[in-house]
Amino acid sequence: MRVLMLSWEYPPHTVGGLGKHVAELVPGLTRRGIAISLITPLLRSGAEREMINPSTHIFRVVPPMMDEYDFLTFALETNQTLERATQRLIDEFGHFDLIHNHDWLTAPTAIALKHQLKIPLITTIHATEHGRNQGYLHSRQSRQIHEIEQSLMHEAWRVIVCSAFMKNQLAMHFYTPPDRVDVTPNGVHIQPGPFYSSEERYAFRRRFADPHDHIALYVGRIVYEKGLHTLVDAWPQILKHVRARLVIAGAGAQLNELKAHIKALGLKEWITFTGFIPDEDRDRLYRVADVAVFPSLYEPFGIVALEAFAAECPVVASNTGGLTEVIRPHETGIAVEPGNVDSLVWGILHTLQNPEWSRARATNALHEVSAHYIWDRVARETLSVYNRVYQEWLASGWGKEIVMRTETHP
């Protein structure tokens, strides 16, 4: 089976969970015999053509040069470039059996190609504009993105989401029939310990905190829906009880605003920003941190929680969205109320002041991800969706037309 995959993110351009998901899904599908041509805009470094193996290729398309633009305009113009590039790809490599699109950013190209090629479109929805904006579509841009998502829901043969929460969101905001939606939770890799010796671990930890200070770690995008303002507001109360340094790893639109807020609260010496970090340093941070904190207001899944689980780092996270399906309160982590400073303070202090309980939860969490949250399962379940859709397509008018045309003109 030959699959045309469309994604706005692919390494080295990885912003959030979407990019991570696609990067892990592609090799998993390839190992199962699926030939993939992945189309993505060239938004960072990377070769325009990259061959993963003889059957799987990555095509990074140079986006259009624009002097002035908003992000939505840039995305729509880039989609036109992606569509033209895909046309050339089809001329070079031949037909595809189906299209797999990820989120709204490449939806216009996916929808256009579905009708041109008369092959089925599957889409994975990683998040929605409605959710990112806490249920409000205030701006014209947000409303337009929502309309693109709505069109994508209508055009997709089947929809894949990472949580039951997201399945309910699609039914609520797009009236997507539940029987057209497949829930496939994300996965994580269980990595060996990243330190060769206790001395190496100690030296790495000293980069972020004194030996007797606790370390609390946040990893992810610095945007409003991740709830970092709640975490910062909690820190003065945390410091009344323990010496704890907060390490924030990631980048995003709210960075400058958050730094200004930290300065106003007099917390600058207690909070460290690392910027974007490679996976190796992220894993090391999880291993030296006393608690990983994810105070999201909106979270379709929360793959960062799985990464913390895999490193046996105790987790405190908001009881919201997909996180409620990942964390079993008091068994694999501590769940707190989203946007509630007092609840977050309690969860962090409970974790830091009760290390034996925290270690027990972290051990339970490692067993949980080892048993249920592996990328091999994600690839297997995605392939099952491919096979189901392809068989349905063969029985459809489009499928019969293409098969007849192929038999007539082999």
JOHUPE-V450571 format. One record per backbone hydrogen bond with DSSP energy under -0.5 kcal/mol. NH is the residue of the N-H (numbers start at 1). CO is the residue of the C=O. If there is no record, write none. Layout:
[[NH/CO] [NH/CO]]
This chain:
[[3/1] [3/35] [4/98] [5/3] [5/37] [6/100] [7/39] [10/13] [13/10] [14/12] [20/16] [21/17] [22/18] [23/19] [24/20] [25/21] [26/22] [27/23] [28/24] [29/25] [30/26] [31/27] [32/29] [33/30] [34/29] [35/1] [36/34] [37/3] [38/36] [38/57] [39/5] [39/37] [40/59] [42/61] [43/41] [50/58] [52/50] [52/56] [53/56] [56/53] [57/36] [58/50] [59/38] [60/48] [60/58] [61/40] [61/59] [66/64] [74/70] [75/71] [76/72] [77/73] [78/74] [79/75] [80/76] [81/77] [82/78] [83/79] [84/80] [85/81] [86/82] [87/83] [88/84] [89/85] [90/86] [91/87] [92/88] [93/89] [94/90] [97/2] [98/2] [99/120] [100/4] [101/99] [101/122] [102/6] [103/101] [103/124] [106/103] [107/104] [108/104] [110/106] [111/107] [112/108] [113/109] [114/110] [115/111] [116/112] [117/113] [118/114] [119/114] [120/97] [122/99] [122/120] [123/158] [124/101] [125/123] [125/160] [126/124] [132/128] [133/129] [134/131] [135/130] [136/133] [138/136] [143/139] [144/140] [145/141] [146/142] [147/143] [148/144] [149/145] [150/146] [151/147] [152/148] [153/149] [154/150] [155/151] [156/152] [157/121] [158/121] [159/180] [160/123] [161/182] [162/125] [167/163] [168/164] [169/165] [170/166] [171/167] [172/168] [173/169] [174/170] [175/171] [176/170] [180/177] [181/178] [182/159] [184/161] [184/182] [188/373] [191/189] [201/197] [202/198] [203/199] [204/200] [205/201] [206/202] [207/203] [207/204] [208/205] [209/205] [213/210] [214/243] [216/245] [217/291] [218/247] [220/249] [222/251] [223/221] [226/223] [227/224] [228/223] [230/227] [231/227] [232/228] [233/229] [234/230] [235/231] [235/232] [236/232] [237/234] [238/234] [239/235] [240/236] [240/237] [241/238] [242/238] [244/242] [245/214] [246/270] [247/216] [247/245] [248/246] [248/272] [249/218] [249/247] [250/248] [250/275] [254/222] [255/252] [258/254] [259/255] [260/256] [261/257] [262/258] [263/259] [264/260] [265/261] [266/263] [267/262] [270/267] [271/267] [271/268] [272/246] [274/248] [274/272] [275/248] [282/278] [283/279] [284/280] [285/281] [286/282] [287/283] [288/284] [289/285] [290/215] [291/215] [292/314] [293/217] [294/316] [297/225] [298/225] [305/302] [306/302] [307/303] [308/304] [309/305] [310/306] [311/307] [311/308] [312/309] [313/308] [314/312] [316/292] [317/334] [318/294] [319/336] [320/318] [322/299] [323/299] [323/320] [324/320] [324/321] [325/322] [326/322] [327/323] [329/327] [330/333] [331/328] [332/328] [333/328] [334/315] [336/317] [340/337] [341/339] [344/340] [345/341] [346/342] [347/343] [348/344] [349/345] [350/346] [351/347] [352/348] [353/349] [354/350] [358/354] [359/355] [360/356] [361/357] [362/358] [363/359] [364/360] [365/361] [366/362] [367/363] [368/364] [369/365] [370/366] [371/367] [372/368] [373/369] [374/372] [377/374] [378/374] [379/375] [380/376] [381/377] [382/378] [383/379] [384/380] [385/381] [386/382] [387/383] [388/384] [389/385] [390/386] [391/387] [392/388] [393/389] [394/390] [395/391] [396/393] [399/393] [400/396] [401/397] [402/398] [403/399] [404/400] [405/401] [406/402] [407/403] [408/404] [409/405]]
